Amino acid sequence: MAAPDSIAQILTRHKLRHTPVRRAVLQVLSGSPFALSGHEVEQQLREDVDRITLYRTLKTFEESGLIHRVIDTSDTVRYAACAVGCTAQAHFDDHVHFKCTSCQHIFCLNQVAIPAVTLPPSFQAQTRDYLLAGVCQQCQP
Protein backbone atom coordinates (compact mmCIF):
# COMPACT_ATOMS: atom_id res chain seq x y z
CA MET A 1 0.00 0.00 0.00
CA ALA A 2 1.34 3.41 -0.94
CA ALA A 3 2.21 5.82 1.84
CA PRO A 4 0.11 9.00 2.13
CA ASP A 5 3.08 11.19 1.11
CA SER A 6 3.64 9.09 -2.04
CA ILE A 7 -0.08 9.40 -2.87
CA ALA A 8 0.31 13.19 -2.67
CA GLN A 9 3.43 13.04 -4.89
CA ILE A 10 1.60 10.94 -7.48
CA LEU A 11 -1.33 13.36 -7.60
CA THR A 12 1.07 16.32 -7.89
CA ARG A 13 3.08 14.63 -10.65
CA HIS A 14 -0.12 14.12 -12.64
CA LYS A 15 -1.27 17.71 -11.94
CA LEU A 16 -4.39 16.61 -10.07
CA ARG A 17 -5.97 18.32 -7.08
CA HIS A 18 -5.49 16.59 -3.73
CA THR A 19 -9.06 15.89 -2.65
CA PRO A 20 -9.89 13.40 0.11
CA VAL A 21 -11.77 11.18 -2.37
CA ARG A 22 -8.87 11.13 -4.85
CA ARG A 23 -6.40 10.28 -2.11
CA ALA A 24 -8.65 7.51 -0.78
CA VAL A 25 -9.37 5.96 -4.19
CA LEU A 26 -5.71 6.01 -5.18
CA GLN A 27 -4.78 4.49 -1.81
CA VAL A 28 -7.22 1.61 -2.38
CA LEU A 29 -6.11 0.92 -5.96
CA SER A 30 -2.38 1.22 -5.32
CA GLY A 31 -2.70 -1.08 -2.32
CA SER A 32 -4.54 -3.85 -4.12
CA PRO A 33 -2.59 -6.77 -5.62
CA PHE A 34 -5.35 -7.26 -8.19
CA ALA A 35 -7.72 -5.14 -10.30
CA LEU A 36 -10.89 -3.91 -8.60
CA SER A 37 -14.33 -3.07 -9.95
CA GLY A 38 -15.85 0.30 -9.12
CA HIS A 39 -18.13 -1.44 -6.63
CA GLU A 40 -15.16 -3.13 -4.92
CA VAL A 41 -13.37 0.22 -4.66
CA GLU A 42 -16.51 1.76 -3.18
CA GLN A 43 -16.74 -1.02 -0.57
CA GLN A 44 -13.13 -0.47 0.53
CA LEU A 45 -13.40 3.29 0.96
CA ARG A 46 -13.55 4.27 4.62
CA GLU A 47 -15.65 7.37 4.15
CA ASP A 48 -19.03 7.62 2.49
CA VAL A 49 -18.36 8.58 -1.14
CA ASP A 50 -21.02 9.53 -3.65
CA ARG A 51 -21.02 6.97 -6.50
CA ILE A 52 -20.95 9.71 -9.17
CA THR A 53 -17.89 11.28 -7.54
CA LEU A 54 -16.21 7.88 -7.39
CA TYR A 55 -16.74 7.15 -11.10
CA ARG A 56 -15.68 10.67 -12.07
CA THR A 57 -12.51 10.13 -10.05
CA LEU A 58 -11.86 6.80 -11.78
CA LYS A 59 -12.39 8.44 -15.18
CA THR A 60 -10.03 11.31 -14.30
CA PHE A 61 -7.39 8.86 -13.07
CA GLU A 62 -7.69 6.80 -16.25
CA GLU A 63 -7.41 9.89 -18.48
CA SER A 64 -4.36 11.03 -16.48
CA GLY A 65 -2.54 7.70 -16.76
CA LEU A 66 -2.82 6.81 -13.07
CA ILE A 67 -4.96 3.71 -13.60
CA HIS A 68 -5.99 1.50 -16.47
CA ARG A 69 -9.06 -0.56 -17.27
CA VAL A 70 -9.04 -4.31 -17.24
CA ILE A 71 -12.04 -5.98 -18.84
CA ASP A 72 -12.58 -9.63 -18.06
CA THR A 73 -14.58 -12.28 -19.89
CA SER A 74 -17.79 -11.23 -18.13
CA ASP A 75 -17.37 -7.64 -19.43
CA THR A 76 -16.90 -6.37 -15.88
CA VAL A 77 -14.72 -3.26 -15.92
CA ARG A 78 -12.00 -3.35 -13.29
CA TYR A 79 -9.30 -0.82 -12.51
CA ALA A 80 -5.65 -1.28 -11.62
CA ALA A 81 -2.94 1.19 -10.71
CA CYS A 82 -0.52 1.91 -13.55
CA ALA A 83 3.24 1.65 -13.54
CA VAL A 84 5.10 4.68 -12.20
CA GLY A 85 6.05 6.03 -15.65
CA CYS A 86 2.51 6.19 -17.07
CA THR A 87 1.14 9.53 -18.15
CA ALA A 88 -1.93 10.64 -20.09
CA GLN A 89 0.25 11.03 -23.21
CA ALA A 90 2.20 7.77 -22.88
CA HIS A 91 0.07 5.10 -21.24
CA PHE A 92 2.22 2.02 -20.66
CA ASP A 93 -0.42 -0.61 -19.98
CA ASP A 94 0.66 -3.03 -22.70
CA HIS A 95 1.00 -5.96 -20.36
CA VAL A 96 -0.79 -9.26 -19.93
CA HIS A 97 -3.56 -9.73 -17.36
CA PHE A 98 -4.27 -13.01 -15.58
CA LYS A 99 -7.72 -14.02 -14.28
CA CYS A 100 -7.82 -16.70 -11.62
CA THR A 101 -10.69 -19.07 -12.32
CA SER A 102 -10.84 -19.95 -8.63
CA CYS A 103 -10.85 -16.61 -6.74
CA GLN A 104 -11.91 -14.54 -9.82
CA HIS A 105 -9.21 -11.91 -9.19
CA ILE A 106 -7.43 -10.31 -12.14
CA PHE A 107 -3.73 -9.64 -11.76
CA CYS A 108 -1.51 -7.34 -13.83
CA LEU A 109 1.53 -9.20 -15.12
CA ASN A 110 3.61 -6.06 -15.72
CA GLN A 111 6.69 -8.12 -16.56
CA VAL A 112 4.88 -9.93 -19.41
CA ALA A 113 4.40 -7.78 -22.53
CA ILE A 114 1.54 -8.33 -24.93
CA PRO A 115 3.01 -10.18 -27.92
CA ALA A 116 3.19 -8.32 -31.23
CA VAL A 117 0.32 -9.09 -33.58
CA THR A 118 0.38 -8.41 -37.32
CA LEU A 119 -3.07 -7.48 -38.56
CA PRO A 120 -4.32 -7.69 -42.13
CA PRO A 121 -3.97 -4.38 -44.02
CA SER A 122 -7.68 -3.52 -43.73
CA PHE A 123 -7.69 -3.82 -39.90
CA GLN A 124 -6.62 -1.18 -37.41
CA ALA A 125 -6.39 -1.95 -33.68
CA GLN A 126 -7.42 0.74 -31.23
CA THR A 127 -6.89 -1.12 -27.95
CA ARG A 128 -4.76 -4.03 -26.83
CA ASP A 129 -6.15 -6.40 -24.22
CA TYR A 130 -4.61 -9.75 -23.41
CA LEU A 131 -6.24 -11.90 -20.73
CA LEU A 132 -5.00 -15.29 -19.63
CA ALA A 133 -7.07 -17.53 -17.36
CA GLY A 134 -5.97 -20.18 -14.92
CA VAL A 135 -5.26 -20.62 -11.23
CA CYS A 136 -3.18 -18.06 -9.32
CA GLN A 137 -0.45 -19.13 -6.90
CA GLN A 138 -2.63 -18.43 -3.83
CA CYS A 139 -5.39 -20.75 -5.08
CA GLN A 140 -3.18 -23.63 -6.26
CA PRO A 141 -3.34 -26.77 -4.10
C-alpha angles and dihedrals in degrees: 000000000000118000117246092248091053090049088055091048091051092051091047092048090054092045094242127145116254103240122164091244093051092048092048095047093047090048091054095046096043090049096051120094090207139038117278132209119232089255092053090050090050091052092052096050112105096210128056106266125188109243092229091053090049094052092044088053091050090049092049091049091049093049090048095051096248095117138013135211122250116194117196131200092275090057091245110152113226130179131221132183114257128234116276095258097055119119135169089260097045111031109185101195097124094126135114122263124211124208117200109221090205106049094018092227119143117219129197111233095201092173092058114075122208106258118248114263124198111213127201113265094257094055127082121187118217100179135024119215124167119180125180122190130207140097121314122225093257092056098043115108 
